[in-house]
Amino acid sequence: MTATLRLGIAGLGTVGVGVVKIVRKQAALLAQRTGRDITISAVSARNATKDRGINLSGYDWEADPVALAQRDDVDVFVELMGGTDGPAKDATEAALAAGKDVVTANKAMLAIHGRDLAEQAESAGRVIRFEAAVAGGIPVIKTVTEGLAANEITRVMGVMNGTCNYILTRMESAGLPYEKVFEEADDLGYLEADPTLDVGGIDAGHKLALLSAIGFGTVPDFDGIEIEGIERITIEDIRQAADMGYRIKLLGVAQLTGRGLEQRMQPCLVPASSPLGQLEGGTNMVVIEGDSVQQIVLRGPGAGEGPTASAVMADVCDLARGIRIPTFGQPVSTLRTAPSASSVLPAPYYLRMALVDKPGALAKIASILGASGISIDRMRQYGHSEPAAPVLIVTHRTTRAPLDEAIAAMQSTDVLAATPVALRIENL
C-alpha cells in the first residue's frame, strides 16, 4: 500500500465535522478504494473549546490556519472556513507555496480569485479541487471536467441554492408570505450569516461562475453575472404562477455565444411539470447540455453535513489515487477571457404591477408596452385593494432590454403605485 495521505482540516463547522466523521467511520473503505490510508494530522478553527459533538483530542490543534497549511505532516490542506479573502485565501496560498494540494468548498474565494489561485497551484505543481463548492453532494464538477470532457458544453443551468428553493416551495405549500418563511429558514439555520448571500442570489452566482469556467473553458467571471434575488417574490406571485401551470425558481443559466458569455441568476417561472419545476425543499438540480451527450440532469442534496463532506472526500480520494487535473479542467493559460453578454434569446415574461385606481391607467401601460415592441399575451386583475389595483400581465416572447425600457417608461408616469416585478418564463 502507498504511503498514508495526511490531511489538515481548517474549519470545523458542519462540513468540517462531517469530513472528520467520514475519515473515521470509513477508514477501511477509503483504503480499499484508494490504495492508501487517509488520516488527519491536525485541525484548525476559531474556537478550540467549542463542543462540536465529536472528540478531536487525537489531532494536533493549530490556532492559525496558515500554520496548519505549512505543517510538514500535512499532504492535503482541506479549507472549509469560507470567505472570499482573509484567513481562507491566506491559508490556501500558504498551502500551495508549501507544496500542498488543496481541497476546498469555498465557492466565493474561487469565483473571485480562481484564476490567480489556479496559476499559483500550477506554478507549484499542485492542484486545487472544489467538488463541494457547487451543489453540495451532487458530483457536478467531476461530471463536467471528467465525464463530459469529450463534449463541447453548450449550456448549463440549474437550481443551486437550497435555501432559496426551500423558501419558495415552502411559501407555496404552506401559503405563507416571504417574510414568514424567511424567519423559519433563519430559525432552522438554513441562512448564511449574511442572508443576502442566499436570498440575494450571490451564493448561487458564485457557483454559476465556477460551472461556467469549467464548462466553457473561460476565466471565472462573477462580476459578469446578472444577479437578482428572490426578495421581491410575494405569495401572490407564487399563487399566480401556479394558476398558469408554473412554479418560481431561482434559476442560473449560462451559455457561451458569439457575442460572449451569458450568465444570469434570477427568479424565473418554469413549467410545474418539468424536472426543475418538481424540485422541492433544499434539493439542488443542475442541467448540463453538450454537443454529444445532449442533456443530462443531476439532482441531489445541495447542502448539509453528510452530502457536502461526501463531496470533499471525493476530491481527497482522487488525490489519494493520484488523479491530478488542473483546477478548471484545463491549464489556466488556456482559459479564455470571454466578454460578458446579455441574453438575446426571447422569452415570455410575467409582469406584476400595482396601478393607481384612475381612468386610463391600464391603457397607458398597454401603450408603453406596445411602443417598446412588446405585445400582451394575457392580462388579469386579482382582487382590488384601495388605492392600487394589482394587475398581472404575461407578455409574448421578448428580450429583457425592451422590457426594461418599458418599465423605465412606466415609472415616469403617474399610474404606478409600486415598481413592477418582471420574471422571465423559461419553457424548458
N, C-alpha and C positions, 0 to 999 in steps of 0.2 A: 504493500500500500504506500502511496506517495505521502510526503510529509504533511503534517497537520496544517490546516488552514486556520489562522488565528484572527479573530475579529476584535475590533474595538468599536463599541457602540456609544455614540454621542446622542443623547436624548432618550429619556426613559419615560415617555408618556405612554399612551395607549399602544402605539405601534412598537416602540422600543421594547416594552414589556412583552408584547406578543412575539417578537423575534427571540427574546431570551427563552420563552416557553417552548418555542419550536425547536431551538437548538438542543434544549434539554430532553424534551419528550421524544424527538425523532432522531436522536444521535445515531442509532444503529442504521436506520433507514437512509439517512443522509450519507453515511459512509458507504453503504451498499450502492447507492445511486451515483455517487461522485468518485468513488475510489480513494477517498481520504477522509480522515476525521475532520470535523469542523468544531472548533471550540471558541470560547470567549475569553480573551485575556484581561480586558479592562473595560470599564464603563465610565460615562460622564453624564452629569445632569446638574441643573442649577441647585437642587436641594438634596443633599445627601441623606437627610433624616426622614424624608417623606415616606410614609407607608404605601408601597406600591403593590401590596398583596403578593409579593414574591421575595424569596430570600436571595439577596445579592451579595452576601458576605464572602462568597467564594471568588469574587472578582476584585481585582485592584480598582481603586476609585481615583479618578483624576478630576479635580475641580475645574481644570482648564481643558476644553476640548482640543485646543491646539496641541497641548502637551500629549493628550491621548493619541492624536493623529501622528505624532512623531515618535512614538514608542517603538523600540526595536522588536518587541514581541507582538506587534500588530502587522498583519499582512494586508487586511482589507479594513478600511475605515468606513463604518456604516453611519451616515449622517442622517439623523432623524429629529433634528432640532427645529427645522423650519426657519423661515425668514429669508428675505431677499438678500440681505447683506449681513453684517455683523459676525457673530461667532460662527454661524454655519459656513459662510463664504471663507472666512479666515481659516477655519479648520480644514475645509476642503482643499484650499490652496496649499496649506501646510502638508497635508497628507500626500498630495501629488508631488510636491517638492522633495518629500522624504522617500519617494519611491513606492507609495502605497496605491493600490486600486481603491476606487470609491464606489460605494453603493448608496444611493440617496432616494428619499421620497419627496424631495424638495422641488416642486414644480415652479415655484416663484423664482427661486435662485437660478434655475436653468433657463427659464423663459426670458429672464433679463440678462444673465451673464453667461448663457450657454456657450456661445462661440468662444469667448475668452477662456473659459474653463476647459473646453474641448481642446483648444490649442495647447494649453498647459499640459493636459493629460498626454497628448500625442508627443509633445516635445520631451516629456519624461518617460515615454514608453509605457504609460499607464492607461487604464480605461476607467470611464465613469458609466455606471449602469443605473437606470432610473425607472424600472418597470413599475414600481409602487407610486410613481409621481402622477400617473394618469389612470383613472378609472379603477382604483383600488385593486381588487383581486382579479380583474379581467386582464389576461395576458396580451394586451393590445400592442405594446411596444415590441415584444418578441414576434408577434404576428406580422407586423409591418416590416420590421427590419430583417426578419429571417424567413418566415413562412411565405411572405409575399415579395421576397427580394427580386423575383423574376418579372414582377408586374410593374407597369407604369401606373402609379396611383393616379386616378382621375378626380376622386372626391373623397373626403372624409366628413362625417357628420355624426352627431350623437348628443345624448343627454349625459353630461359629465359631472354634474353636481347633485349628489344625492339629497342634500338639504333642500335645494330648490324644488326637486321633484317631490320630496315629502310634503313640502308646504302646499304645492299646487294640487296634489292628489288629495291631501287631507282637507283642503278648502272645499273641494268638490264632494267628497264622500260624506263629510260632516255638515256641509252647508255653512261653514264658518268664515268670517271675514279674514282678510290677510293679517291684520294686526293680532287677532286672537291666536291664529296658528303660528305666527312668528314667535309669540310668547311661549307657546307649547314647545316649539323646537328649541328655544333657548333653555327652557327648564329641563329638557331631555338631554342637553349637552350636545346638540347637533350643530350649533353655530360656532364659527370661529370666534376668537377673542374679539376681533373686529368683524361684526356681522356683515358689513358691506362687502367683504371678500366673497361671501357666499351669495347673498341675495342681490348684490350689485353685479354679478356675473364675472367678477375678476378672477376668482379661483378657477372657474371653468375656462376663462380666457387663457390663463396660464397653460392649462392642459391642451387647449386647442393649438397654441403656439408651438408646443412640443410635437404634437401629432403632425402639424403642417411641415415642420422641419424634417422629420424623418420620412414623411410620406412623399414630399416633393423635392427633397434634397436642397432645401433653402436654409438660410440663416434664420434662427428663431426671431420672429418679429412680433412681439407682444403689442408694441405701440401701433402696429398696423391693423389691429383687430377692431372692428366696430362693435362696441360693447354696450348692451343695455340690460339692466337687471329686471327683476320681477316686482319691484316695489310698487309699481303703479297698477298692478293687476288686482282687480276687485272681484268679489264673489259674483257680481253681475256679469263680468266678463266670462267667468267660469261657466255660469249657467247659460249665457247666450251662445257660447261656443258649443256647449253640449246640445242645445236646441238645433244647431246646424250640423250635428254629427262630428264635432271636433273636440279635441282636448288641447289645453295650453301647456306647452313645454318650453323650458329654457333650452334652446337648440343651438348647438355650434355647427357651423358649416364652413368648410374650406375647400378651395379648388384653385389650381394654377391655370391661368388662361393666357392668351397672347397679350393681354393688357397688363398682366401682373398677378399677384397673389390676392385672391379674395378670401377674407376671413371675417366672419361675423358670429357673435354670440348674443342672441336676443330671444325674447319670448316669441313663440310662433304658435299658430294653430296648426295641428296635424290631425289627419283623419283618426277618429277614435278606434277604428278597426285595424289600423296599421300597427306593426310591432312597436314603434315608438309611442303610439297612442295608448297602447295597452300597458305601458310601463308604470308600475306602481311604487309608491314609497321611496326608499332610498336607493333603489336599484339604478344602475347605470346601463347605458347601451351605446355601443359605437358601431356605426355602419361604415364599411370601407369598400370602395369601388376601384377595381383595377382592370386594365385592358384585357387580361387573360382570364382572371378569376371571375369577372363581372362584379358580383356583390356578395359580401359576407356580412353577417350580423353577429356581434359579440354582446352577450348580456350577462350581467352578474352584479355582485355587491360592490358598490363604489367606495366603500369606506369601512371602518371598523377594525378592531384589533386583529382578528384572525385573517380576513381577506388581505389587508394591506401588509401584514407581516409575512403572509404567504408569498406575496409579490417580491418583497425584499429578499426572502430566502431563495426565490427562483434565480435572482441575479447572483447571489452568493454561490449557489450550486453551479451555475455556468462558469464562474471564475474558478471554482474548485476543479471543474472538469478541464480547465484550460481553454475555454471558449472565450475569445477576445475579439471584439469588433469595435470600430470607432464609436464614439459617443452617439452620433446621429446617424449611424448605419453606413457612413462613408467618410473618407478623410475630410477634415474640416476645410482644407484648402479647396475642395471641390464643391462646397456648398455655394449655391447661388444667392446673390442678394436681389431678391425679386421686389419690384415696386409694388406698393400697396394699391389695390384696385377695389372699387365698389362694384357690387353685383349689378350687372345689366340684364340679368335674366328676369323677365317679367313674372309677376305672380299676383293673384288677387290679394287684397288687403282688407282686414277688419278695421273699421274706424268707429271709435266710440267718442261721442261728444255730448256736452250739455249745452243746449241752446236757450238763450233768453226767450221767454214766452212773449213774443211780439210778432205782429203780422210781417210776413215776408222773410222771416229768419231762415227757414229751410230752403226757400227759393234762392236766397243769397248764397248759401253753402253749395247747393247744386250748381249754381252758375260758376262759382270759383273752381269747383272740380272740373267742370266742362272746359273752362278756359285753360286749364292745365293739361287737357287731353285725357282726363280720367272719366270713364263712364261708370254709372252706378248699376250694379247687378241687382241688389235688393236693399231695402231700407225698412227699418222697423222702429217703432217708438214703444218703449217699455214703461208703462205707467206714466205718472206725471206728478212731479213734486215742485211746488212753488219755490222760488221764482223761475226755475230752469226746467226744461223738458229734455230728458235723456233720449238720445237718438243713436241708433246703430245703422251704419252703412257698410255694406260689403261691395267693394269695387270689382270691376272686371280686371283682367291682368294689366298690371302697370309696373313701373320701376319706382324705386324709392325717391329718386331725385325729383320728379314732377309731383309726387305726393308731398314731399317736404315743402316744395314750393307752394302747393295749395294750402297746406297747414299754416305756413307763414302768412299767406294772404288772408286766411280766415281770422288769424289772431289780430290782424289790423282792423277788423270790423268791430261792430258793437253788438254782435249777435252771439258770441261765445261766452258762456258762464265759467268755463274752465278750459285748460289746454287739452286738445284732443289726444286720445291714445290710439296709436296705429300699430297693428300687429300683422306681420306677413302670414299668409296662409300657404303652408307647404303641403301640396298634394303629392305625398311620397308614393 
